[in-house]
Amino acid sequence: MGEHPHKAEYDFDVVIVGGGPAGLCAALYAGRGRLKSVLIERGAPGGELLNTDLIDDYPGFEEVKGFELAHHMFEHAKKFGAAMVTDTVEHIRPGRDGTFEIVTAREHTYRAPAVILTAGGTPTKLGVPGEREYAGKGVSYCAVCDGAFFQGEVLAVIGGGDAAVEEADYLTRYAEKVYLVHRRASLRASKLLQERAFANPKIELIWNKQVEAIEGGERGVDHLRLADTVTGEPARLKVGGVFIFIGFKPNVGMIEGHVRHDASGHLMTDDRMMTSVPGLFAAGDVRSQLTRQITTAVGDATTAAIAVEKYLAARREGAQPSVTA
């Protein structure tokens, strides 16, 4: 990762914001396309991969550690000449001339006619003791990613919305039993998903309970400490893993001006990954889509980077409209 002098200004063809799988893939393709590009990432390259212990669903890798896959992606992008900077993007400002200003925490300004936003998102945390300690050791925020590691276990899913109910149903293909723990007496999920959960013999609903702590030992999560949200009465729930689905917030707050998004704040794109703002592309977990996997992130990013090439070529020929923020 590179660093620049104080309050510097730079011009690029495209700026990639975020260094998870989508960002690293976009950087790779931008490098292959001979675009003058830079990837800005606030931490180590890899994003959520660095919080994932074992991955077994990425083609070509039957089993790979998250940090290892991140390293491979980083080195591959570097091979094609990707420039990467450690900094935090604070503002993405579309200009009327179709050029974006990307301003960082270190007061650097990057200008480019195209931006690929791959800043990912953040699962909402419970904020209870044990959650951080057992992350990757029984605490998960992705059933599709980690469900297969819990074959025959008793699991808890925390939440009451669509994601929680859908993921609880998904986990029953691996788990012996799944407790769906919700702090209220009714679910917020759609009626169809609720009906499916109620009909699943492996799912047991636990109403009016909130998690006070996640506890375990060297082998990982062993049980949850619960409290009744009505009476305050404590309870203990023995489980081998806990999946938390109480919300997911896409990292889109740095964009200035309105960009079309869905009800949860994820950016809407066309089939080329371009948002409602010409020149602003989105890939990975910031984008509105059915599922959020490493494979879909890199697929989005491939499309976005190639689309940027075509966008810039059309812009040079005067075929693209200017941005209206």
Secondary structure, DSSP 8 states (H G I E B T S, - for coil): -B---TT-EEE-SEEEE--SHHHHHHHHHHHHTT--EEEEESSSTTGGGGG-SEE--BTTBSSEEHHHHHHHHHHHHHHTT-EEEE--EEEEEE-TTS-EEEEETT--EEEESEEEE---EEE-----TTTTTTBTTTEES-HHHHGGGGTT-EEEEE--SHHHHHHHHHHTTT-SEEEEE-SSSS--S-HHHHHHHHH-TTEEEE-SEEEEEEEEETTEEEEEEEEETTT--EEEEE-SEEEE-S-EEES-TTB-S---B-TTS-B---TTSB-SSTTEEE-GGGB--S---HHHHHHHHHHHHHHHHHHHHHHHTT-S-----
